[in-house]
Amino acid sequence: MVAVVLGHAWPFMPGEEYLQIWRMPLFFFLAGFFFSTTRDLAAEFHVRWRTLGIPYLTWLVLLCGLVIIHHYTPRPFEDTWWTVIGALYGGGLTDMPFLAFWFISVLFTAALLLRLVVRLPWWAQVLCAVGGLALAKVPESGMSFTPLAIGLAPACMAYMLAGYWTRRLIAHPRLTAAAQSVWAGVLGVALVVLGIGSVAAGVRTMNMKWSGFGDFLLSPAVAVTICIGLTLIFSTWAQWGLSRLPRAGVAVSELVRTGTLVVFFHPYVLFVIWDVIDVPLLRVAVALAVCWPLGLLVNRTVLSPYLTGLPREPKPPRSAPRTAAAPG
């Protein structure tokens, strides 16, 4: 999530290609990594509508309202009505403060598509993934300008499929012990270095919102390599560290639950502070300092299902009252 905010707060940053190659693929990869194996298509739609669809519509209304309000202030958006129209259409027509909306609509569609694809033989799944990436090569970023950018869903589903099979491979009885060992973290570092080194050697990076998937099959393969590496590092070394710091683990879990709100709201925060704060990293810090606490607060209110797609967090139980010791 920090990488997403950084990419929006510091456009054309030095070394941007090393961030772009993995920051959005990682979201889709992890969505596939944690993909349920028990749902049917109807259940998948229901879950995605609750966790993605309802927040999407809620934030669309809220941010469109804010854009219109700004029209009557000294700080309007560049083109109020075109901004609203672009937001309603979605995908490549979205602009500040709707920068990340394409990701949610594409994730929604890609998840449904993956639910269908995983029922096919493995070789047919591979063909679907390759076909999706080929479809993204339509000239002039054509797939990004489909309604809600659903034309990008087949290509993004390829990353989800990679995550899906990565999870199943490391869960194989013959690989489970190795995947949980210290050497899995070492392998993870090696894969990340290999991926970053490939970009340094000339493999093109990506800008997925604009249907930019780099070198056909090669750039996605590099992205998946980095995603696997990061997953191995964080499922071993980082997990072991958090297991020894229970409070830190709880804090990380709480911040993860604010992710949807951060995706939708951070571009507006950046818009408000853009002319006030010139230092990109400080913009990132301020945006997160606003969005994370707000998300933690919202998750404890009745607004949580609408703004974060999660059920309201229950209040922590009160301490049990002291009672007299039993006789004897």
Sine and cosine of phi, psi and omega as CSV:
sin_phi,cos_phi,sin_psi,cos_psi,sin_omega,cos_omega
0.00,0.00,-0.63,0.78,0.07,-1.00
-0.87,0.49,-0.63,0.78,0.00,-1.00
-0.90,0.44,-0.60,0.80,0.03,-1.00
-0.91,0.42,-0.74,0.67,0.00,-1.00
-0.89,0.45,-0.65,0.76,0.01,-1.00
-0.87,0.50,-0.69,0.73,-0.02,-1.00
-0.89,0.46,-0.52,0.85,0.01,-1.00
-1.00,0.08,-0.48,0.88,-0.02,-1.00
-0.99,0.14,-0.33,0.94,-0.07,-1.00
-0.69,-0.72,0.93,0.36,0.02,-1.00
-0.90,0.44,0.61,-0.79,0.00,-1.00
0.86,0.50,0.57,0.82,0.03,-1.00
-0.91,0.41,0.44,-0.90,0.08,-1.00
-0.86,0.50,0.73,-0.68,-0.02,-1.00
0.97,0.26,0.35,0.94,-0.04,-1.00
-0.83,0.56,-0.55,0.83,-0.06,-1.00
-0.88,0.47,-0.46,0.89,-0.01,-1.00
-0.98,0.19,-0.33,0.94,0.09,-1.00
-1.00,0.04,-0.69,0.72,-0.08,-1.00
-0.91,0.42,-0.45,0.89,-0.08,-1.00
-0.92,0.40,-0.39,0.92,-0.09,-1.00
-0.77,-0.64,-0.30,0.95,-0.21,-0.98
-0.91,0.42,-0.69,0.73,0.05,-1.00
-0.99,0.12,-0.64,0.77,0.10,-1.00
-0.82,0.58,-0.56,0.83,-0.03,-1.00
-0.88,0.47,-0.62,0.78,0.02,-1.00
-0.87,0.49,-0.74,0.68,0.00,-1.00
-0.93,0.37,-0.63,0.77,0.03,-1.00
-0.85,0.52,-0.74,0.67,-0.02,-1.00
-0.93,0.37,-0.56,0.83,0.08,-1.00
-0.87,0.49,-0.60,0.80,0.08,-1.00
-0.97,0.25,-0.58,0.82,0.00,-1.00
-0.87,0.49,-0.64,0.77,-0.02,-1.00
-0.99,-0.17,0.30,0.95,-0.06,-1.00
-0.92,0.39,0.75,-0.66,-0.01,-1.00
-0.93,0.37,0.60,-0.80,0.05,-1.00
-0.98,-0.18,0.02,1.00,-0.13,-0.99
-0.96,-0.29,-0.22,0.98,-0.08,-1.00
-1.00,0.09,0.46,-0.89,0.23,-0.97
-0.99,-0.12,-0.05,-1.00,-0.09,-1.00
-0.90,0.44,-0.65,0.76,-0.01,-1.00
-0.90,0.44,-0.68,0.73,0.02,-1.00
-0.91,0.41,-0.61,0.79,0.03,-1.00
-0.88,0.47,-0.71,0.71,0.03,-1.00
-0.87,0.50,-0.70,0.71,-0.02,-1.00
-0.87,0.49,-0.72,0.69,-0.02,-1.00
-0.91,0.41,-0.70,0.71,-0.03,-1.00
-0.93,0.36,-0.56,0.83,0.05,-1.00
-0.90,0.43,-0.66,0.75,-0.02,-1.00
-0.94,0.35,-0.67,0.74,-0.11,-0.99
-1.00,0.02,-0.40,0.92,-0.05,-1.00
-0.85,-0.53,-0.73,0.69,-0.11,-0.99
-0.91,0.42,-0.76,0.65,-0.03,-1.00
-0.90,0.43,-0.74,0.68,0.08,-1.00
-0.87,0.50,-0.60,0.80,0.02,-1.00
-0.85,0.53,-0.77,0.64,-0.02,-1.00
-0.92,0.40,-0.63,0.78,0.00,-1.00
-0.89,0.45,-0.75,0.66,-0.02,-1.00
-0.94,0.34,-0.50,0.86,0.07,-1.00
-0.87,0.49,-0.71,0.70,0.01,-1.00
-0.92,0.40,-0.72,0.70,-0.05,-1.00
-0.89,0.45,-0.74,0.68,-0.06,-1.00
-0.95,0.30,-0.58,0.82,0.10,-0.99
-0.87,0.49,-0.65,0.76,0.06,-1.00
-0.88,0.48,-0.67,0.74,0.02,-1.00
-0.92,0.40,-0.63,0.77,0.03,-1.00
-0.88,0.47,-0.68,0.73,0.01,-1.00
-0.92,0.39,-0.65,0.76,0.05,-1.00
-0.87,0.49,-0.68,0.74,0.00,-1.00
-0.89,0.46,-0.43,0.90,0.01,-1.00
-0.86,0.51,-0.46,0.89,-0.06,-1.00
-0.97,-0.26,0.36,0.93,0.05,-1.00
-0.86,-0.52,0.15,-0.99,0.06,-1.00
-0.93,0.36,-0.12,0.99,-0.04,-1.00
-0.83,-0.56,0.94,0.35,0.02,-1.00
-0.99,0.17,0.28,-0.96,0.17,-0.99
-0.96,0.28,0.25,-0.97,-0.16,-0.99
-0.84,0.54,-0.69,0.72,0.03,-1.00
-0.56,-0.83,0.99,-0.11,-0.16,-0.99
-0.80,0.59,-0.81,0.58,-0.17,-0.99
-0.97,0.26,-0.56,0.83,0.08,-1.00
-0.93,0.36,-0.57,0.82,0.06,-1.00
-0.88,0.48,-0.69,0.72,0.00,-1.00
-0.92,0.39,-0.71,0.71,0.01,-1.00
-0.88,0.48,-0.70,0.72,0.03,-1.00
-0.87,0.48,-0.62,0.78,0.03,-1.00
-0.91,0.42,-0.63,0.77,0.00,-1.00
-0.92,0.40,-0.58,0.81,0.03,-1.00
-0.97,0.23,-0.64,0.76,0.05,-1.00
1.00,0.08,-0.09,-1.00,0.05,-1.00
0.90,0.45,-0.72,-0.70,-0.08,-1.00
-0.93,0.38,-0.21,0.98,0.02,-1.00
-1.00,0.03,-0.06,1.00,0.01,-1.00
-0.98,0.21,0.60,-0.80,0.00,-1.00
-0.69,-0.73,0.03,-1.00,0.06,-1.00
-0.76,0.65,0.79,-0.62,0.14,0.99
-0.98,-0.20,0.49,0.87,-0.06,-1.00
-0.96,-0.29,0.49,0.87,-0.17,-0.98
-0.85,0.53,-0.58,0.81,-0.12,-0.99
-0.98,-0.21,0.11,0.99,-0.03,-1.00
-0.88,0.47,-0.58,0.82,-0.02,-1.00
-0.84,0.55,-0.60,0.80,-0.05,-1.00
-0.89,0.45,-0.67,0.74,-0.05,-1.00
-0.93,0.37,-0.71,0.71,-0.01,-1.00
-0.92,0.39,-0.60,0.80,0.02,-1.00
-0.94,0.34,-0.65,0.76,0.03,-1.00
-0.88,0.48,-0.65,0.76,0.03,-1.00
-0.84,0.54,-0.78,0.63,-0.06,-1.00
-0.94,0.34,-0.64,0.77,-0.02,-1.00
-0.90,0.43,-0.58,0.82,0.02,-1.00
-0.91,0.42,-0.66,0.75,0.05,-1.00
-0.91,0.42,-0.64,0.77,0.01,-1.00
-0.91,0.42,-0.67,0.74,0.02,-1.00
-0.89,0.46,-0.59,0.81,0.03,-1.00
-0.86,0.52,-0.56,0.83,0.05,-1.00
-0.98,0.20,-0.65,0.76,-0.12,-0.99
-0.93,0.37,-0.61,0.79,-0.08,-1.00
-0.93,0.38,-0.18,0.98,0.07,-1.00
-0.99,0.15,-0.20,0.98,-0.07,-1.00
-1.00,0.06,0.27,-0.96,0.14,-0.99
-0.86,0.51,0.40,-0.91,-0.10,-0.99
-0.85,0.53,-0.61,0.79,-0.04,-1.00
-0.93,0.36,-0.53,0.85,0.06,-1.00
-0.95,0.33,-0.55,0.83,0.07,-1.00
-0.89,0.45,-0.67,0.74,0.03,-1.00
-0.88,0.47,-0.69,0.72,0.01,-1.00
-0.89,0.46,-0.63,0.78,0.04,-1.00
-0.90,0.44,-0.66,0.75,0.01,-1.00
-0.90,0.43,-0.72,0.69,0.01,-1.00
-0.90,0.44,-0.65,0.76,0.04,-1.00
-0.89,0.45,-0.63,0.78,0.04,-1.00
-0.90,0.44,-0.67,0.74,0.04,-1.00
-0.92,0.38,-0.55,0.84,0.06,-1.00
-0.93,0.37,-0.62,0.79,0.01,-1.00
-0.88,0.47,-0.55,0.84,0.00,-1.00
-0.93,0.38,-0.22,0.97,-0.02,-1.00
-1.00,0.09,0.05,1.00,0.07,-1.00
-0.80,0.60,0.74,-0.67,-0.10,-0.99
-0.86,0.51,0.33,-0.94,0.07,-1.00
0.86,0.51,0.56,0.83,0.02,-1.00
0.79,0.61,0.62,0.79,-0.12,-0.99
-0.83,0.56,-0.64,0.77,-0.07,-1.00
-0.94,0.34,-0.43,0.90,0.01,-1.00
-0.97,0.25,-0.29,0.96,-0.02,-1.00
-0.98,-0.19,0.27,0.96,0.18,-0.98
-0.97,0.23,0.39,-0.92,0.02,-1.00
-0.82,0.57,0.78,-0.63,-0.01,-1.00
0.86,0.51,0.26,0.96,0.00,-1.00
0.86,0.52,0.48,0.88,-0.04,-1.00
-0.91,0.42,-0.30,0.95,0.06,-1.00
-0.91,0.42,-0.32,0.95,0.04,-1.00
-1.00,0.10,-0.23,0.97,-0.10,-0.99
-0.86,0.52,-0.69,0.72,0.00,-1.00
-0.87,0.49,-0.63,0.78,0.02,-1.00
-0.94,0.35,-0.68,0.73,0.00,-1.00
-0.94,0.35,-0.49,0.87,0.08,-1.00
-0.87,0.49,-0.48,0.88,0.03,-1.00
-0.87,0.49,-0.63,0.78,0.05,-1.00
-0.94,0.35,-0.62,0.78,0.05,-1.00
-0.89,0.45,-0.65,0.76,0.01,-1.00
-0.90,0.44,-0.63,0.78,0.05,-1.00
-0.88,0.47,-0.68,0.73,0.05,-1.00
-0.91,0.42,-0.63,0.77,0.02,-1.00
-0.85,0.53,-0.74,0.68,-0.04,-1.00
-0.97,0.23,-0.49,0.87,0.09,-1.00
-0.88,0.48,-0.71,0.70,0.01,-1.00
-0.87,0.49,-0.67,0.74,-0.04,-1.00
-0.95,0.32,-0.54,0.84,0.02,-1.00
-0.94,0.34,-0.71,0.70,-0.03,-1.00
-0.97,0.26,-0.25,0.97,0.08,-1.00
-1.00,0.03,-0.06,1.00,0.02,-1.00
-0.90,0.44,0.68,-0.74,-0.05,-1.00
-0.78,0.63,-0.56,0.83,-0.02,-1.00
-0.97,0.23,-0.26,0.97,-0.07,-1.00
-0.91,-0.41,-0.20,0.98,-0.11,-0.99
-0.85,0.53,-0.76,0.65,-0.04,-1.00
-0.88,0.47,-0.69,0.73,0.01,-1.00
-0.90,0.43,-0.62,0.78,-0.03,-1.00
-0.93,0.36,-0.29,0.96,0.00,-1.00
-0.97,-0.26,0.07,1.00,-0.04,-1.00
-1.00,0.02,0.17,-0.99,0.03,-1.00
-0.89,0.45,-0.46,0.89,-0.04,-1.00
-0.95,0.32,-0.37,0.93,0.09,-1.00
-0.91,0.42,-0.61,0.79,0.07,-1.00
-0.91,0.41,-0.64,0.77,0.05,-1.00
-0.88,0.47,-0.71,0.71,0.05,-1.00
-0.88,0.48,-0.62,0.78,0.03,-1.00
-0.86,0.50,-0.71,0.70,0.04,-1.00
-0.87,0.49,-0.68,0.74,-0.01,-1.00
-0.89,0.46,-0.64,0.77,0.00,-1.00
-0.93,0.38,-0.64,0.77,0.04,-1.00
-0.90,0.44,-0.70,0.72,0.02,-1.00
-0.89,0.46,-0.66,0.75,0.03,-1.00
-0.87,0.49,-0.69,0.72,-0.01,-1.00
-0.91,0.41,-0.72,0.69,0.01,-1.00
-0.90,0.43,-0.64,0.77,0.04,-1.00
-0.90,0.44,-0.55,0.83,0.04,-1.00
-0.91,0.43,-0.64,0.77,0.05,-1.00
-0.91,0.42,-0.67,0.74,0.03,-1.00
-0.88,0.47,-0.51,0.86,-0.02,-1.00
-0.99,0.15,-0.12,0.99,0.08,-1.00
0.83,-0.56,-0.07,1.00,0.06,-1.00
-0.91,0.42,0.76,-0.65,-0.08,-1.00
-0.94,0.33,0.61,-0.79,0.05,-1.00
-0.99,0.14,-0.16,-0.99,-0.13,-0.99
-0.74,-0.67,0.43,-0.90,0.23,-0.97
-0.69,-0.73,1.00,0.05,-0.23,-0.97
-0.91,0.42,-0.50,0.86,0.01,-1.00
-0.85,0.52,-0.56,0.83,-0.02,-1.00
-0.98,-0.17,0.44,0.90,0.03,-1.00
0.87,0.50,0.49,0.87,0.03,-1.00
-0.99,-0.10,0.99,-0.16,-0.02,-1.00
-0.95,-0.32,0.35,0.94,0.11,-0.99
0.92,0.39,-0.53,-0.85,0.02,-1.00
-0.94,0.33,0.77,-0.64,-0.10,-1.00
-0.80,0.60,0.83,-0.55,0.00,-1.00
0.93,0.37,-0.58,0.81,-0.06,-1.00
-0.94,0.35,-0.78,0.62,0.01,-1.00
-0.88,0.48,-0.71,0.71,0.09,-1.00
-0.86,0.52,-0.61,0.79,0.03,-1.00
-0.90,0.44,-0.64,0.77,0.05,-1.00
-0.90,0.43,-0.68,0.73,0.02,-1.00
-0.87,0.49,-0.70,0.71,0.00,-1.00
-0.91,0.42,-0.61,0.79,0.05,-1.00
-0.86,0.52,-0.71,0.70,0.02,-1.00
-0.91,0.40,-0.66,0.75,0.00,-1.00
-0.88,0.47,-0.67,0.74,0.06,-1.00
-0.90,0.45,-0.68,0.74,0.02,-1.00
-0.87,0.49,-0.73,0.69,0.01,-1.00
-0.89,0.45,-0.63,0.78,0.02,-1.00
-0.89,0.45,-0.67,0.74,0.02,-1.00
-0.91,0.41,-0.63,0.78,0.01,-1.00
-0.91,0.42,-0.73,0.68,-0.11,-0.99
-0.99,0.17,-0.37,0.93,0.04,-1.00
-1.00,0.08,-0.10,0.99,0.03,-1.00
-0.86,-0.51,-0.99,0.17,-0.10,-0.99
-0.86,0.51,-0.77,0.64,-0.03,-1.00
-0.91,0.41,-0.64,0.77,0.00,-1.00
-0.90,0.44,-0.66,0.75,0.03,-1.00
-0.89,0.46,-0.65,0.76,0.02,-1.00
-0.89,0.45,-0.69,0.73,0.00,-1.00
-0.93,0.37,-0.52,0.85,0.01,-1.00
-0.91,0.40,-0.37,0.93,0.03,-1.00
-1.00,-0.07,-0.10,0.99,0.04,-1.00
-0.77,-0.64,0.97,0.25,-0.12,-0.99
-0.81,0.59,-0.63,0.78,-0.02,-1.00
-0.91,0.41,-0.61,0.79,0.04,-1.00
-0.91,0.42,-0.64,0.77,0.04,-1.00
-0.89,0.46,-0.66,0.75,0.05,-1.00
-0.90,0.44,-0.66,0.75,0.00,-1.00
-0.89,0.46,-0.68,0.73,0.03,-1.00
-0.88,0.48,-0.71,0.70,0.00,-1.00
-0.88,0.48,-0.64,0.77,0.01,-1.00
-0.91,0.41,-0.65,0.76,0.00,-1.00
-0.93,0.36,-0.58,0.81,0.05,-1.00
-0.86,0.51,-0.60,0.80,-0.03,-1.00
-0.94,0.34,-0.19,0.98,0.05,-1.00
-1.00,-0.06,0.02,1.00,-0.18,-0.98
-0.82,0.57,-0.71,0.71,-0.04,-1.00
-0.89,0.46,-0.67,0.74,0.03,-1.00
-0.90,0.44,-0.66,0.75,0.01,-1.00
-0.88,0.47,-0.69,0.73,0.00,-1.00
-0.84,0.54,-0.72,0.69,-0.09,-1.00
-0.98,0.21,-0.59,0.81,-0.22,-0.98
-0.99,-0.13,-0.41,0.91,-0.12,-0.99
-0.89,0.46,-0.54,0.84,0.03,-1.00
-0.89,0.46,-0.57,0.82,0.03,-1.00
-0.92,0.39,-0.66,0.75,0.04,-1.00
-0.87,0.50,-0.69,0.73,0.03,-1.00
-0.88,0.47,-0.63,0.77,0.03,-1.00
-0.87,0.49,-0.68,0.73,-0.05,-1.00
-0.91,0.41,-0.63,0.78,-0.11,-0.99
-0.99,-0.11,-0.05,1.00,-0.18,-0.98
-0.84,0.54,-0.73,0.69,-0.06,-1.00
-0.99,0.14,-0.17,0.99,-0.04,-1.00
-1.00,-0.08,-0.58,0.81,-0.05,-1.00
-0.90,-0.43,0.87,-0.49,-0.04,-1.00
-1.00,-0.06,-0.31,0.95,-0.08,-1.00
-1.00,0.05,0.90,-0.43,-0.09,-1.00
-0.83,0.56,-0.70,0.72,-0.03,-1.00
-0.91,0.41,-0.52,0.85,0.07,-1.00
-0.94,0.34,-0.58,0.81,0.10,-0.99
-0.86,0.51,-0.69,0.72,0.02,-1.00
-0.86,0.51,-0.73,0.68,-0.04,-1.00
-0.88,0.47,-0.67,0.74,-0.02,-1.00
-0.93,0.38,-0.68,0.73,-0.01,-1.00
-0.87,0.50,-0.69,0.72,0.01,-1.00
-0.95,0.32,-0.57,0.82,0.02,-1.00
-0.91,0.41,-0.40,0.92,0.08,-1.00
-1.00,0.04,-0.75,0.66,-0.15,-0.99
-0.96,0.29,-0.66,0.75,-0.04,-1.00
-0.89,0.45,-0.79,0.61,0.03,-1.00
-0.88,0.47,-0.61,0.79,0.04,-1.00
-0.88,0.47,-0.68,0.73,0.03,-1.00
-0.89,0.46,-0.67,0.74,0.03,-1.00
-0.88,0.48,-0.63,0.78,0.02,-1.00
-0.93,0.36,-0.74,0.67,-0.04,-1.00
-0.86,0.50,-0.62,0.78,-0.03,-1.00
-0.89,0.45,-0.22,0.97,0.01,-1.00
-0.96,-0.26,0.23,0.97,-0.01,-1.00
-0.83,-0.55,0.11,-0.99,0.02,-1.00
-0.94,0.33,-0.17,0.99,0.01,-1.00
-0.99,0.15,-0.19,0.98,-0.09,-1.00
-0.81,0.58,-0.73,0.69,-0.01,-1.00
-0.88,0.47,-0.43,0.90,-0.06,-1.00
-1.00,-0.01,-0.53,0.85,-0.09,-1.00
-0.98,-0.22,-0.41,0.91,0.00,-1.00
-0.82,-0.57,-0.16,0.99,0.00,-1.00
0.97,0.26,0.22,0.98,-0.02,-1.00
-0.89,-0.45,0.50,-0.87,0.09,-1.00
-0.91,0.42,0.46,-0.89,0.01,-1.00
-0.86,0.51,0.72,-0.69,0.03,-1.00
-0.94,0.34,0.72,-0.69,0.03,-1.00
-0.93,0.38,0.49,-0.87,0.06,-1.00
-0.93,0.36,0.59,-0.81,0.03,-1.00
-0.89,0.47,0.64,-0.77,-0.03,-1.00
-0.90,0.43,0.58,-0.81,0.07,-1.00
-0.95,0.30,0.44,-0.90,0.03,-1.00
-0.89,0.46,0.63,-0.78,0.00,-1.00
-0.91,0.42,0.66,-0.75,0.00,-1.00
-0.91,0.42,0.54,-0.84,0.02,-1.00
-0.94,0.34,0.61,-0.79,0.04,-1.00
-0.82,-0.58,0.37,-0.93,0.01,-1.00
-0.92,0.40,0.58,-0.81,0.03,-1.00
-0.90,0.43,0.61,-0.79,0.01,-1.00
-0.92,0.40,0.62,-0.79,-0.01,-1.00
-0.88,0.47,0.50,-0.87,0.05,-1.00
1.00,0.06,0.00,0.00,0.00,0.00
